[in-house]
Amino acid sequence: MIEIKNVSKWYGPVQVLNDCSVSINKGDVVVVCGPSGSGKSTLIKTVNGLEPVQQGSIHVDGVSLMDPNTDLPQLRSRVGMVFQSFELFPHLSVTENLTIAQVKVLGRTEDEARERGLKMLDRVGLLAHKDKFPGQLSGGQQQRVAIARALSMDPIVMLFDEPTSALDPEMVGEVLDVMVQLANEGMTMMVVTHEMGFARKVANRVIFIDVGGRILEDCSKDEFFNHPENRQPRTKDFLNKILQH
């Protein structure tokens, strides 16, 4: 579903991704973790072309992001993206937030878009809030609306960029519950997160990136958490720091 091969990226003289290769199959739930500033968010944003790369190749469902003939907006419409800061339109109601891209990008009618949007809103447990504006919702509710908006576009892949990092601790669970449900239904997901409990519960693979954008680990969840003797020293150090609390 996603093929990242030998991808490197620089911001000026600073290298943020270093020869990254990742292969993600349909139905995989891959958690990307690592210290702040290691390039996790940059890596996930390369998958839908939000971050261009200087070296390497990226394919999503067989479509090359490097090919100048690729219709990037069309591709992005099939790759759901959920950011840490929700990115909802504050001047539009929840229902309008759910329908606008369906109408403008997918060419659906208002009625079709509304029906699909409200179905997804119900799926994340927020149908009663359909006429509210984002500012009237809690952070956790806004993030669930953002997930419903992405799902309304019928994505083949969902990308999550630290979806719970801007939330109060009490709201984290309600967002993770929706993500667990999606994973259990077979959605292909790539998730940048510090929530190791989620990784342990749902991921089938864990990728660990260190500062400088180099992938140090790409292994099964069981290997990552339960066999520290096989991990790189840097990974062990990271795990010791986050798992002892």
Secondary structure, 3 states (H helix, E strand, C coil): CEEEEEEEEEECCEEEEEEEEEEECCCCEEEEECCCCCCHHHHHHHCCCCCCCCEEEEEECCEECCCCCCCHHHHHCCEEEECCCCCCCCCCCHHHHHHHHHHHHHCCCHHHHHHHHHHHHHHCCCHHHCCCCHHHCCHHHHHHHHHHHHHHCCCCEEEEECCCCCCCHHHHHHHHHHHHHHHHCCCEEEEECCCHHHHHHHCCEEEEEECCCEEEEEEEHHHHHHCHHHCCHHHHHHHHHHHCC
